[in-house]
Amino acid sequence: MLIAKGLKKNYTSKVKTGFLKSTTKKVEAVRGLDLTIEPGSIVGLLGLNGAGKTTTIKMLSTLLEPDEGSCAIDGLDLVKDAFQIKHMVNMIAGGERMVYWRLTARENLEYFGRLYSIPKEELKSRIESLIRFVGLQERSEEAVEKYSKGMKQRLQIARGLINDPKYLFMDEPTLGLDAPIARDLRRFTKSLAKEQGKGILLTSHYISEIEELCDYVYIIDRGLKIMEGTPKEIASIVANCTNKYKIKLNVLPDKLRGQFETFMSTVQSEFQLEEVDGGIEIDVSSHKDIQSELISMLSQQSKIISFTAMEPKLEDAIITLSEVKNYEQVHA
Amino acid sequence: MFIDNILSTARRNLTIQTRAYPVHFFVGELMSCFFTVLSSFFIYSIVFKGKVSDSFIRFSGTSDYMSYAILGSFMYLFVVRTFLNVSRSFITEMREGTLDSLLISPVSYMGYLSGNMLEQTLVTTGELLAAIIITSPFGLKMPDINAAAALLCIGITLVSLFGMAIILCGIMIYLKDTYLSQNTVFSVMYLICGITFPVQYLPNWVQNISNLIPVTYSLRIFRSSILAGSSIASQAGDFLMLAVLSIIYFAAGVLLINRIMKKAPERQFI
């Protein structure tokens, strides 16, 4: 089991303020993060850009040393036993990098396999099965630079599995992939955890991906954990975050307008009214699902020309959670 | 594991080199060597009318200036190609986006760098053979070569270049720069290590600096072994200095690289 407690990581960078002048800027990338990954489970790590997801993954994969906190992977210390841990973990990042473009898929896997000191015969058969697994059999002898984005990503997945890691860290693995490939990757990720018993940490921007794959989810913002729970719990929060509706009515009588404004105030929601050709357009933004109430109220005294409900986004949920957390901190 | 890292990295680099060998780069390096010799030839034959001063003979131990300059340019080619490519190896990984996949593995930094050094030594030896052919019209004479001394010199020089390359590698990663760091180092070495003229012509304080660079001793030993047939014993002082400096640079490189590489993934962000 992977148990991380109070992980912290700061970066110090120089910011140029003049021709020969610069100041140092400290960025707190991760601020005391606790998380647990059990073998055979998929744990989601969600957050906006700059939340600290990649830094967390890089710490867990031994690339970065935490400034504070501890992490034990199957009883081994992340810092002291980094060499042994490197044999047990691997990382797959979104994008086309992390493999050598001038080598073929097979040569890439051979090189990385030898860095892990995998015996020759075992490496050979592992490469064969990985190439088959990611569907690159027909192009395995071609230089990677000739591959499509999806193929490069698939090779990266094979690279991430070359040492048969017990724990796999996937940083936005479906970023920029076509829908069918992303779907295959999700299916594949699930099988790694459920059939092969690997512990997986997955970061993603897509709530659907998290819902589909993860057993447990952490949400972080600016290096702090702001929530954790099952995908169901997270989804319910998302559902209650910033539902948006776009409504077009033919008229908005004064009486109805009064009722509408009172209702909006009661449910603490915001709205904007605009007169447009042939009617009134209303944009509603609410933390609650008020779709049925709106339809019921408005349709009694007016004709609803159109009603569009926009699905709440994960980003909205995270922003809301972050605002709540900040509010709590300020008023604590 | 260490040996495996060396061999697999050397093999990887050779595969890349043979697949996408930058021919223009190879030609550029050879031309640089050729022009160094050519300009020395012009200065020697046109400005100095084919004569060298007594002080040159005293400082260099030879009156054959063209052979002196040709050997200097060969050594410089060797220094630049090995030193340069090994020192750039990690920052190239960083720029090509492969540093993380490399460092996440249990790779030995020294094994990886040694693999780069091995491959680069093999490639540069090939380039040197080509350089010998294209500079042959200028008349390199080796009347009394002491092969044992020359080979030992090359062997120790490789260790010193490796040590210096590791240090420059660390500096490049820290500064996230290749162009300024490498060009400054190579320009200074070209000027003060005695590539085309004896270091004794330089001001004393510059000579003091050049005496801290192993290449200065390598050049002196290499030329003396090839042009005057000097034995290892007769050059014991220079060999000792070269060996001591090689050990110092190598040890400093080993100490530095572990510290720098610990911070290398961070340097990608900042």
Boltz contact constraints between the chains, C-beta under 6 A:
constraints:
  - contact:
      token1: [A, 11]
      token2: [B, 270]
      max_distance: 6.0
  - contact:
      token1: [A, 13]
      token2: [B, 270]
      max_distance: 6.0
  - contact:
      token1: [A, 61]
      token2: [B, 104]
      max_distance: 6.0
  - contact:
      token1: [A, 63]
      token2: [B, 100]
      max_distance: 6.0
  - contact:
      token1: [A, 63]
      token2: [B, 103]
      max_distance: 6.0
  - contact:
      token1: [A, 63]
      token2: [B, 104]
      max_distance: 6.0
  - contact:
      token1: [A, 63]
      token2: [B, 265]
      max_distance: 6.0
  - contact:
      token1: [A, 64]
      token2: [B, 265]
      max_distance: 6.0
  - contact:
      token1: [A, 83]
      token2: [B, 106]
      max_distance: 6.0
  - contact:
      token1: [A, 86]
      token2: [B, 106]
      max_distance: 6.0
  - contact:
      token1: [A, 91]
      token2: [B, 104]
      max_distance: 6.0
  - contact:
      token1: [A, 97]
      token2: [B, 97]
      max_distance: 6.0
  - contact:
      token1: [A, 98]
      token2: [B, 101]
      max_distance: 6.0
  - contact:
      token1: [A, 102]
      token2: [B, 16]
      max_distance: 6.0
  - contact:
      token1: [A, 102]
      token2: [B, 19]
      max_distance: 6.0
  - contact:
      token1: [A, 102]
      token2: [B, 20]
      max_distance: 6.0
  - contact:
      token1: [A, 111]
      token2: [B, 8]
      max_distance: 6.0
  - contact:
      token1: [A, 111]
      token2: [B, 12]
      max_distance: 6.0
  - contact:
      token1: [A, 114]
      token2: [B, 4]
      max_distance: 6.0
  - contact:
      token1: [A, 114]
      token2: [B, 8]
      max_distance: 6.0
  - contact:
      token1: [A, 115]
      token2: [B, 105]
      max_distance: 6.0
  - contact:
      token1: [A, 115]
      token2: [B, 107]
      max_distance: 6.0
  - contact:
      token1: [A, 116]
      token2: [B, 105]
      max_distance: 6.0
  - contact:
      token1: [A, 117]
      token2: [B, 1]
      max_distance: 6.0
  - contact:
      token1: [A, 117]
      token2: [B, 4]
      max_distance: 6.0
